[in-house]
Amino acid sequence: MRVLKWIGIALVLLLIGVGAWLWNPLPSNQDRDTLSAAAASYDAEIIRDNYGVPHIFGKTDNDAAFGLAYAHAEDDFETIQESVAATRGVLARYKGVDAARTDYLVELLNVWDTIDKKYESDVPADVKAYATAYAAGLNLYAAENPKTTWAGLAPFKPQDVFAGGIFRTPFFYGFDETLLNVYNDDKVASISLDPGSGREAWLVGPKNAPPRGSNAFAVMPERSGDNVTRLVINSHQPMTGPVAWWEAHMVSEEGLDIQGGTFPGSPTILHGFNRHLGWANTVSKPDLADVYVLTINPENKNQYKLDGEWLDFEIETAKMAVKLWGPFAFTAKREVLTSKHGPAIRTNTGTYALRYAGMGAIRQTEQRMRSAKATNWQEFYDSMAIHAVPALNYVYADKDGTVALIHNGQYPNRAAGWDWTGDMPGDRSDLIWDGYLPYESVPILRNPASGFIYNANNQPYSATDGADNLKPGDFPETMGLQTNQTNRSLRIMELTDGTTPLDRETLLAIKFDNAYAAGSEADEVLSAVYAYDWSAEPEMETALAHLKAWDRATDKDNRHAALGALTVLHQITEQFTRIPAPSPEDAFRQSVTYLNTHYGRIDPTWGDVNRLVRGDVSLPVSGAPDTLRAIYPAEIRDDGQLHASAGDTWIAVVEWDADGTQRAEVVNQFGSAPIDESSPHYNDQAPIFAEEKWRTALIERADIEAVATRTYRPGKSDDTER
């Protein structure tokens, strides 16, 4: 008994010791008065229209930024907080072990080191003031809503704005694929050899996956058929989460008057339109990241060879608090290596260093602030020449009838003659590129002869249906410009001819086209299915006849689309799900089985299968992956349905007539309330979206006030419900 007693005491002491070791409670947030104090410096009026969209008016741009933050917090404070926690590198303390890799990447990419080094020197005073106003809006909301504010996260800081830009934007051009390739235990380095060696690169590894997609169109008045300039903004994003569009309208007496979409935690409209011009972003996929294979000193693993000498890594330790339960958290530690090239990573296959566009970039908010107030092409170009956004296409149009594609990017100033598509030798300092090609080198096509500009995540050499496209020979190979086509770009080529007028009806028919083109991935899968010998499987021969009757379209009433779209879906989505696609014949078999299991037939309408679901709303919807009417499912569900999770989201068509009079129509896939299921705006736009209809964008204050449901000034007493 005495022994058991001492064992019990020892166990209690052990538990107390472990508890003390793991005890890591989150600090308290600042009190209400302290958090809300800065709000007194700003005055924003927010008018919510009949769809719940906030129209934010302020005397200054800073007032509008303050109001933008507050209104966005009202609609989606949870996702804003998650975004801030992620870019601070503390997400695992709130979300647990699965978030630890995000915290590590913040450390690896030196996000906060960049801010510490460059915030004071590189961020202009007016941009600091703007970001400070945005933070004040978040802090006011946190002060008023302490129960929904994450412990230890408030106060929000202006630096959080810049951390978000530094961390997020490289992933838009596929930097995550570079990281995954480096961490792949089966990685075979594709080392580029000296161009003077007379040999080609050897052991070529896998290529990076292309992005999910976006569309953008601009039509000059000469091509429109009715002397109207048109811009279609149609980015493809997740329908929920930290990079889902939230719509807002910002107006100030200092010349700001812009509306469009932004992400949680972003203080500016990221793409949209003002009174004079507008732009649509699409993701581009240039090769802007390089992997260097380092030679490690066999006598000292913390040294690497460069120009014949052994250099020491800069080594820090990332400490990540990982939530366990309540106030208990485990502190995980991982080394963070930095070489002369950039961040370095040890893996089972070697040690690699990374160098990528966007390293140390801190001026993105400044660039977007300047773009928002541009009034013509030259002012917009000047804002773009700040050259702070690593890689995004811009399709531009303005009231003067100018249209353009900017294949924007920070293109590394790489040494000529090398094959930069493979991994690079890490022992030569002359291959560590310094800076970027000047902005004048960026591929730009402006006012093409055909009067039509488009981009669907395809190569910049197909941007118009006329004869004056950009040419590959005009740009050095070291820029790493993409050369791919997508189904969407191939389909645009099928639907345009360089001369037929693209009036509103014709342009929108292209935008909402839902078919697969000849030469697309879908076409290749179908050709393989057609070529397979099905003679031993009579049921499949019957299904094949049904498949061959498919017109490649995915309209919701199509009775061939379910079989066809399910057959090609795996191959099309493999590039971003990273789930290996079955062979074409197996994909076809699985589709037949799936439809027979859930519908008892192989020819349900596509709308029976393809659904837009939000709360208690479930609607049939046309479109499919990589069609111009882009609808991506989260998964092939066990109940026989595909629920849309990405693709077309916030869309706008903006027009200026010959007199400069502006008109715009927009739609959101769900509504302006991203997370509040009790809000009438949680899904009120879903029926409009599913029917491919529009709502009028409200530009004039009188029109906004005519349908206002609430008018208020954050931090002030007046609040009018209607």
N, C-alpha and C positions, 0 to 999 in steps of 0.2 A: 504494500500500500504506500509506504514511504517513497519507493522508487517511482510509482505512478504519480504521486503528488509532485515530485521534482520534475518529472517529464512534463506534466501539465503546466507547471510554472515556467519551464523552459519554452514551451510552445507559446504561452501567453507573451513572454518577453520577446520571442522571435516575431510574433505578429505585431507587437508594438513597434519593434525595430523596423520591420518592413513597412508598416504604416507610416512611421516617421520619415523613412527614406522616400516613400512615394507621395508624401503629403505636399501638395503643390496647388493650393487654392488660387483661383483667379482673383486678381485685385478688384476692388470696387471701382465703379465709374465715378467721375466727378459728380458733385451734387448739381441739382437742377439749376440753381442760380449761376453757378460757374459755367456750366455747359451752354446756357442760353445767353450769356452776357454779350457775346459778339453780335448776336442777332439784332441788337438795337441799332447797329450801324447800317442796316440794310432795310429797304422797303420794297417788297415785291407784291404785286397784285396777281392772284391766280384766278382765272375764270375757267371753270370746268364746263365743257359743252355737253350736248345731249348724249354724246358717246363717252363722256368721262375724260376726254382728252384735255390736258391742261394747257391753257394759253397764258403765258407768264409775261407780265408787263412790269418794267422797272424804269426808273429814270436813267440808271446807268447799266452798263453791261454787267457789273458786279451784282447789282440788284437782281438782274435776271438769272445769273448763275446761282445766287442764293435761293431764289424761288424754284429753280429747276431741281436743285438738290432736295428741297423740302417736298415738292410734289412727287418726285420719284420715290422718296422714302415713304410717303403715304401709300403708294401703290405697291412697293416691293422692297421694303426695308430689309427683309430677311436675306434676299439675294445680294443687296448692296453690302451688308455686313459680311456675308460669306466671301464676296470678292475682295473686300478690304483685308479680312483675315488671311486670305490666300496670298495676297501680294505683300503682306507683312511677314509672311513665313511662319504664321502661328495657327494655321488652320487645323492641324492635328490636335491641338489642345482642345478644340471644340468638337471636331468630327471623328477623332480616333485615328487608328493606325493607317487606314486607307489614304488619309490626307497627308501622311508624312512625306511621301515622295514629292508632293507639291512644295512643301516647306523646304525640302532639300534643294529643289531646283531654284528656288528664290536665292538660296545661299550660293549655289554653284554658279548662277548667272550674275552674281554680284550686284543684285538689284539695289540694295541699300547702300553699298559702297559707292555706286554711281551717283546716287542722290547726295550722299555726304560730300562727294568731290565736286559735283557740278551744279547743285541746286542754287547756291548763292551766286556763282559766277556766270552760269549759262542761261538762267531763266530770267527774262526781263521783268522789271518791277510790275508792269501792268498785268503780266501773266501770273505772277505770284499773288497779286491782289485778287485776281479772278478766282484762282484756286482757293484762296483763303475764304472768299465769300461762299464758294461751294461747300467747303468744310463747315462753315458756320450754319448753313442750312441743314446739314446732316445733324450737327450738334443740337440745334434747336429741336428737331424732331426727337432726338434721343432724350433730351431733357423732358419733353412732354410725354414720352412713352418709355419710362424706365423699365417696365416689366418685359418689354420686347427687345430691349437693348442688351446685347451680349455683354456679360461681365468682363471688364478689363479692356473693352474695345474702344470706348469713348474716353477722351475726345478724339474725333476724327481730325486729321491734319491735312494741310494742303499738300504735303509731300506724298500722301496716299494716292493722290491723283496721278502723279508722275510715276510712282511705283507700278501702278496698273498698266500704264502704257509701255514701260520698259519690259515688264514681264510678259504681257499678252501678245504683243504684235508679232514677234518672230514666229509664233505658232501659226499665224495665218498663212505664211508661205511654206509651211511644212517642216519647220524646225523640229517638231516632235518626231517626225519620221527619222530625221538624222540621229536624234537621241536614241530612239528605239533600235536603230541599226547598230549603233555603237554598243549598246547594252546586250545585243543579241549574242548569246553564248555560241551560236553557230557562225558568227561573223567571219567571213573571209575577206581580209583587207584587199582592196582593189587599188594597189599603190601605183600612182602615175610615175613613169620613169622619165629620166632626163631626155628631153626631146632630141638631144644629140647622140643618144645611144643607138639609134637605128632600130629599136624594138618598140612594140606596142605595149600598152598596159596589160598586165596579166591577172588572172584569177578575178575576173569581173564579178562583182557582187550584185545583189538585188537593187533594183531602182526604187527611188522614193515613190510613195503613193501620191496621186493627184488629189487636190482638194475636192470637197463635195460639190460646190458649184454656186454660181450666181449668173444672172442675165442683166444686161443693160443695153438700151437702144437710144439713139438720138437721130432725129430726122430734121434736115434743113428745110426751110420754107419752100425752096425750089423743088424739093422732092415730095413734099407732103400732099400736093394736089389742091390744097386750100390756103396756101401761103401762111401756114402755121408752123412754128418750131415746136417739136415735141421731144420730151425726154421720158423714158420709162425706167424707173428705179425698181430693181427686182433682185435683191440679194437673197441668197438661200442660207438660212440660219436654222439652228434648233428652235423649236417652237416654245420652249421654256428653258430657264436656266440663265447662267451668267453672261451668255452671248446671244440672248434672245432680244429682239428689238422692242423698245418701249418708245412710244410716240409722244412728242411734245412740240410746242411752238414758243419761241423766245423772242421778245420784242423789247427794245430799249430806245430811249431818246438819243442815244449815241450812234444810231445807225444799224443796230442789230435787229433783224426781222427774219428769222429763219425757222423752218419747221422740218421735221424728219424724224429719224430714228437714232437712238443712242442705247448704250449698254449700261447696266447697273454699275455705278461708281465712276462713270465717264461724265465730265463736266460740260461737254459740248455736244452739239448735234454732229453725228459722225458722217451721215450722208442724208441729203435732203435738198431743199431749195429755199432761196430767199426771193425777194421781189424781182431780182435781175437775172439770176442764173440758178442752176442746180447741177448736182453731180450724183452719179451712182457708182458705188464701189463694187468691184468683183475681185475675188481672190485670184492672184496670179501665182505662178509656180516656177519662177526662175530659180536657178541654182545659186543660192546666196549663202550657203553654209559649207565650210570645208572642214574635213576631218584629217588630222595629221597623225601619222603613226610615229610614236616616240620610241627612241632607243633608250632603254633604262640601264643605268650603271649596274653591272652584276655585283659590284661590291657595295652599292648603296642604292636601295630602291627609291630613295627620295631625290635622285639626280637623273637628269636626262641630257642627252648629247645635243649640242647645237654648235655648228661650225667647229667641230673637233674638240670642244671643251665640254666638261660636265658642269651643268648648272643645277642649282638647287631649286626645287619647286617652292613656291610660296604655299605654306600649309596652314590651314586654319581648321578648327573643329566646329562643325555645325551641331548645335544642341537643339533638339526638337522635342518639346514637351508633348507627349502623346496621351490623350485622354484615356483613362481606364474607367473610373466611375466617380461621380460626385467631385470632391476636391482632390482626388488622387490622380496622379499622372506619372507616367514613366518617362524619364529623359533619355531619349535615344541620341547617340553620338555618331557622327560620320565625318570622315575627313573631307576637306574641300581643297582640291589642288588647283593651282594656277601656274601656267607656264607663260613664256613670252608670247605664245600663240593666243592664249586665252584659257578658259576653263579646261581642266584635264580630268580624265576618268580612268581609273584602273578597272579592268574587266578580266574575265577568265581567258580572253584571247589576246590580251595585250593592254598597253596604256595608250590612250588617245587624247589629243587636244582638239579643241573646237575653236573655230573663228567664224563669225556669222554677222550678217547685216543686222543692225539694230544694237550691237554691243555699245553700251554707253550712251545711247540716244535718249535725250531728255527734252527735246523741243517739240514733241508731237502736239501737245496741247496748244502751244503757241501757233503752230502751223494751222491747226483746225480753227482757232480763233480768228486768224487772218482770213482764211478761206470763207468763213461764215459771213464776213462783212464785205467780201469782194463784190464789185458791181459790174465787172466786164472781164473779158478774157485776160487782158494783161495783168490786172490786179490778182486774178485767180492764179495765173501762172507764177507771179511773183511770190504768192503765198506757198505754192507748191515747191518753189526753188529753195525754200528753207531746208528742204531735203531731209526731213526728220522721220518720215514714215517708211519703214524698211521695204515694204512691197504690198501694194494694192493697185489694181487698175482703177482709173477714173474715167468714166464716160461723162462728158460735159456737154451742156447746152445752155444758151443764154437768149435773152430777148432780142439781141441783135442778129440772131440767126446763125451764130457760130456754134459748131459742134466739134468735138474732138475725142480721141482716145489717148490717154496718157498711160503707157505701160510703166507705171511708176515703180521705182525701186532704188535702193542704195546698192549700186552695182560695184562689187569690190574691184579695187585697182590691182588686178592680178598680173603676174608676169606672163608675157606672151609665150606661146610655143608649147605650153604644158597642157596635158589633158586634165582639166580640173573637175571632171565628172567622177573621178576615182579618188581614193584616199591619197593624201600627199605625204611625201617623206618629211618627217618632222625634225630632221637634223640640219636643215639649211635655213638660215635666217632670211635669205633673199626670197623665199617663198612665203614669208609671213607678210601678207599684203597690208598696206597702211592706207587707210582712207578709202574713198569711193571715187568713181569716175564723176566728172562734173555734171551738174544737172542738165546741161545742154546735150549730154550723151543719151539721155533717156529717150526711148522710142516714143514719138508723138505723131499721130496722124490727125491733122486739123482740116476741116472743110474739104473732104474728099469730093472728087468730081461727081460721084453718084448722089451725093447729099445724104448718105446713110452711114451711120457708125454703129457697130455692135461689138459686144464681147460676151462670151459664154464660157469663160475660163480657158479659152483656147489661145493658140499662139498669136503674137501681135502682128504676124504677117497676113492674117485673115481678119480684117477689122472693118471692111467695107465690101460691098458687092460690085464695086467698080474696078477699074484697071490700075488705080494708083495706090495699091497697098504698099506698105513698107516691105523692103526686101532683106532677106537674111544677110546678103553680102554687105549691107550698109552698117553692120554692127559686128564688133569683134567677138570671136567665139568665147573669149574669156568672160563675157558678160553673163553667159549661162542662160540665155533667153530660152523660154520653153518652146517646144516645137509640136506639141500635141493638138489634136482636135478632140472635141467632145461630141456626143450625139447631138447636143443642142446647137453647137456651131455648124455641124454638118447639116442639120435640119434647116437652119437659117439660110444656108447656101441653097438648099433645095427650094426654099420658098421665096427667094428674091432673085431678081434678074438684072439689077443695075439701072433699070429705066422705069418700070411700072411704078406709078405713084403710090406712096405709102401713106395713105390717109389714116385717120384715126381707126376706122374699122379694120383696115388691113393690118395695121401695126399691131393692134391688140389681138387679132387672130393669130399672128405670129407668136406673140407673147404667151397666149394660152394654148398654143399647139401642144398636143400630147402624144405625138407619134415618134417612132424610132426610124432613123434614117438608114439608107443604104451605106454600108461600110462601118457602121457603128458596132460596138461590142454586142449589142442585142442581135444585130444582123449576123454576126459571126456565130453566136450560140445557136441561132435558129438554123443556119446553114449546116452546122454540124449535126443537129437533130434530124434534119431532112435527109442527110447523107447516110445516116445510120441504117443498117438492115434490120427492120422491125418484123420481118416476115414470120418469125417464130413466135410473135406476141400479137395475136389478132386484136386484143383489146387496145393495144398501143397503136396498131395500124389505124383503127377507127379514130383514136384521139389525134393521130398525126394528120388525118384528113381535116379534122376540125382546126388544128393549129395552122395548117397551110392556108386556110380560108381567112386567117387574121390579116387585117389591113395595117397592122403595126401601131394602131391608135389605141389610146387608153381612156376614151370617154366613158363616163360612168354607166351608160346604157349598153355598152359593147359586150356582146355575149361570147366573144372570142378572146377578149383581153385578159380575163382571169387566168386562163391556161397559158397564154403567151407571156404575160408579165411575170407570173410566178416562175416560169421556166428560165427567164433571163435575169431575174432579180439577183440571184446569188452572185453571178459573175460581175454584175455592175457594181454591187455594194461591197464586194470583197476588198476593194482598195481602201476603204475606210473602216470597215468592221474588222478587217484582218482575219476573218473567218474563211478558211480555204473553200472555194466554190467546188461543188461536185462537178463531175464531167457533165457535158451538155445532155447526154442521154439519161444520166441518173437524175439530173435536175428535172427533166421532162417527166420521168417516172414518178418522182416525188410530187410533182404538181398534180398529176392525174390522181394519185392516191389521196392527196390532201383535199382536193375538190370533191372526190367521190365520198370521202369520209365525212365531210362537213356539210355537203349540199346534196349528196346523192346524185350528182350530175357533174359534168365537166364544163357546163356552159352557164353558170350563174352570171348575172350582170356584174361588171367590174365594180359598180357601186355597191353591190351586196358585200363584196370583199373589202374594198378600199374605202375607209371611213375616216371622217374628221370627227373626233370625239372630244368633248369638253364638258365635264360635269354630266348633267342629264341630257345633253345634246349629242346626238349621233347622226351624222349626215353622210350620204354617199358623196364621193368627190372624185372628179376626173384627175388624171395625171399619174405619174409613176417616176421612179428614180431616173435621173438624167434626161428627162423630157423637159421641154421648155415650160410646161406646167409641172413644176418639180414637186413631187410628193414622195417623201421617204418614210417608210414604216420603221417603228422602233424594233420590231421583230415579226416573225411569222408566228402568230399567236395560236394557242391550242384551241381557241374557240372558232377558228375558221375566218378570222378577220385580220386585216392589217390596219393598225391605228397610226395615222400620220403623226410624225414626231419632228420632222425637219423638212426643209425645202422652201417653197413660197411662204413668206410670212408677211411683213409689212411691205406693201407695194404702192407705188405712186405713178401716176401719169401726169406730167406737168406740161402746160401749153402756153405759148405766147403768140398772139396774133400779130398782124402787120403793124398795128398801132402800139404794140407792147403790152396790151391788156393780158393779164395773166389769169389762168384758170387751172385748177388742179383737182384731181380725184385720187383718193387713197382708200386702202382697206387693210385691216389687220386680221390675221387668221382666227383670233379669238376675241380680243377686246383689250381695253386699256387697263384692266385690273388683272395682273399676272397671277396673283396667288390667293386673292380673296374670293372664295367660292360663293359667299353671300352677296357679292356685289352684282348689280344688274349688268355691269360691264365685264364680267368674267367671261362671257361667251356671246355677247349680243351681236358681234360682227361675224360670228361663225356662219350663219346662213347666207350672208352677203358674200363672204369669201367662197363658200362652197359652190354658189351659183355663178361665180366669176363676175360679180357686179362690183359697184363702187359706192362710196359715199363722198360727198363734196368736201374738199378741204376748205376750212374756213380761214380766210386770209384777212379780211377787213374786220375791225373791231365791232362795228355795228352788227355784222352778221353773227359774230361770236356771241354778243350780248343777247341777240334775239332768241338764241336757243340755250342760253346759260342755265345750268342747274344749280350752280353754287359759285359765289364770288367771295374771296377772302384774302387777307393779308397776313401771312405767317408772322407770329409774334405780336400782332396787333389785335385789337378787340373785335373789329367788325368782321362778320361772317354772315353772308346772306345765302340761305337755302331757297331754292325755287321749285 
